[in-house]
């Protein structure tokens, strides 16, 4: 009986919670395997694309820029968590906390300037003149464009 009283009520509550979660997980997996259908067909083996029939393979090559942007987002979004915590405790942290937050923001801005200078935020390739240009798209073959107006000479 001493075993039951040696743990705090919070420990018992956590243990009951973990046990209930495990019970629900096992129950859901067991019920889905028992009650689920076992029909296999051509449509069952296709990927579900929100009601749209999938076209092509699922293995696409993405540019490394997508992964760089994802990492930049994580890095610069994480600072919002720290700045939020600082903003909540601004009265308790005083001037020392203000100076620390300012140093933190300055370091982040230096990192952003470094990434910008390296070209990590550039999406379009640079032209020879050093400026970016939008791609020139040709109209479809079935579209007839009106002729360009002739300049009037005086």
C-alpha positions as MATLAB code, in Angstrom:
seq = 'XXXXXXXXXXXXXXXXXXXXXXXXXXXXXXXXXXXXXXXXXXXXXXXXXXXXXXXXXXXXXXXXXXXXXXXXXXXXXXXXXXXXXXXXXXXXXXXXXXXXXXXXXXXXXXXXXXXXXXXXXXXXXXXXXXXXXXXXXXXXXXXXXXXXXXXXXX';
ca = [
       0.000    0.000    0.000;
       2.952    2.297    0.601;
       3.801    2.033   -3.113;
       0.554    3.812   -4.013;
       1.112    6.725   -1.651;
       4.815    7.251   -2.429;
       4.057    9.143   -5.683;
       2.555   12.604   -5.864;
      -0.929   13.185   -7.314;
       0.642   14.952  -10.327;
       2.680   11.844  -11.131;
      -0.433    9.686  -10.926;
      -2.364   12.100  -13.142;
       0.417   12.050  -15.732;
       0.552    8.242  -15.622;
      -3.217    7.986  -16.092;
      -3.029   10.456  -18.990;
      -0.274    8.452  -20.725;
      -2.212    5.239  -20.167;
      -5.394    6.777  -21.611;
      -3.543    8.072  -24.675;
      -1.974    4.667  -25.313;
      -5.378    3.006  -24.865;
      -7.018    5.359  -27.394;
      -4.201    4.825  -29.917;
      -4.395    1.026  -29.626;
      -8.192    1.167  -29.817;
      -8.166    3.297  -32.984;
      -5.566    1.134  -34.749;
      -7.372   -2.069  -33.771;
     -10.809   -0.812  -34.814;
      -9.528    0.470  -38.162;
      -7.887   -2.864  -38.948;
     -10.970   -4.855  -37.888;
     -13.683   -2.652  -39.397;
     -11.783   -1.332  -42.415;
     -12.391   -2.657  -45.898;
      -9.864   -4.804  -47.674;
     -10.855   -4.056  -51.270;
      -7.923   -3.425  -53.541;
      -8.407   -1.848  -56.906;
      -6.720    0.420  -59.383;
      -8.068    3.572  -57.753;
      -7.065    2.445  -54.253;
      -3.397    2.338  -55.189;
      -3.312    5.846  -56.671;
      -2.255    8.861  -54.679;
      -5.105   11.031  -53.463;
      -4.708   14.590  -54.711;
      -7.782   16.299  -53.253;
     -10.093   14.845  -55.864;
      -7.837   15.651  -58.812;
      -6.406   12.797  -60.838;
      -2.661   12.775  -60.369;
      -0.499   13.365  -63.423;
       3.168   12.480  -63.645;
       5.461   11.136  -61.003;
       5.691   12.283  -57.450;
       9.451   12.623  -57.508;
      10.098   16.184  -58.543;
      13.408   17.930  -58.209;
      13.208   21.151  -56.285;
      15.767   23.874  -56.386;
      17.918   24.306  -53.315;
      16.408   27.788  -52.999;
      13.236   26.252  -51.570;
      15.210   24.604  -48.783;
      17.211   27.768  -48.150;
      14.023   29.779  -47.801;
      12.644   27.175  -45.406;
      15.781   27.384  -43.265;
      15.731   31.187  -43.347;
      12.096   31.110  -42.289;
      12.849   28.854  -39.351;
      15.810   30.976  -38.281;
      14.107   34.323  -38.580;
      10.753   33.107  -37.323;
      12.321   31.619  -34.223;
      13.466   35.081  -33.234;
       9.816   36.072  -32.940;
       9.442   33.518  -30.130;
      12.347   35.046  -28.216;
      11.178   38.602  -28.842;
       7.664   37.698  -27.711;
       9.020   36.270  -24.464;
      11.074   39.437  -24.015;
       8.044   41.641  -24.710;
       5.996   39.804  -22.105;
       8.656   40.288  -19.438;
       9.835   43.755  -20.435;
       9.024   45.341  -17.073;
      10.906   42.686  -15.126;
      13.955   42.685  -17.425;
      14.472   46.451  -17.346;
      17.246   48.207  -19.242;
      19.483   45.122  -19.205;
      16.802   43.154  -21.047;
      16.314   46.015  -23.488;
      20.022   46.113  -24.300;
      20.128   42.327  -24.717;
      17.108   42.383  -27.046;
      18.692   45.194  -29.058;
      21.921   43.210  -29.425;
      19.864   40.179  -30.461;
      18.016   42.172  -33.128;
      21.263   43.717  -34.411;
      22.849   40.269  -34.750;
      19.790   39.081  -36.677;
      19.953   42.111  -38.973;
      23.641   41.454  -39.616;
      22.764   37.851  -40.486;
      20.008   39.035  -42.806;
      22.378   41.473  -44.528;
      24.942   38.684  -44.927;
      22.380   36.346  -46.488;
      21.162   39.145  -48.747;
      24.706   39.970  -49.863;
      25.444   36.320  -50.650;
      22.335   36.194  -52.837;
      20.382   33.805  -50.670;
      17.238   35.864  -51.163;
      17.609   36.203  -54.942;
      15.165   34.094  -56.911;
      15.670   35.234  -60.472;
      19.013   34.885  -62.218;
      20.834   38.113  -62.920;
      21.128   39.404  -66.457;
      24.371   40.608  -67.945;
      23.685   44.169  -66.903;
      23.339   43.008  -63.308;
      19.596   43.636  -63.145;
      16.896   41.052  -63.041;
      14.475   40.844  -65.896;
      11.140   39.150  -66.200;
      11.021   36.226  -68.624;
       9.610   37.110  -72.021;
       6.738   34.775  -72.765;
       5.643   34.089  -76.326;
       1.887   34.058  -76.928;
       0.256   30.727  -77.772;
       0.194   29.780  -81.450;
      -3.570   30.188  -81.782;
      -3.571   33.788  -80.502;
      -3.373   36.475  -83.161;
      -1.880   39.727  -81.954;
      -2.832   43.034  -83.567;
      -0.053   44.765  -85.495;
       1.976   47.340  -83.643;
       1.045   50.943  -84.471;
       3.422   52.769  -86.777;
       4.968   55.910  -85.334;
       3.771   59.065  -87.047;
       6.542   61.031  -88.727;
       6.132   64.767  -89.210;
];
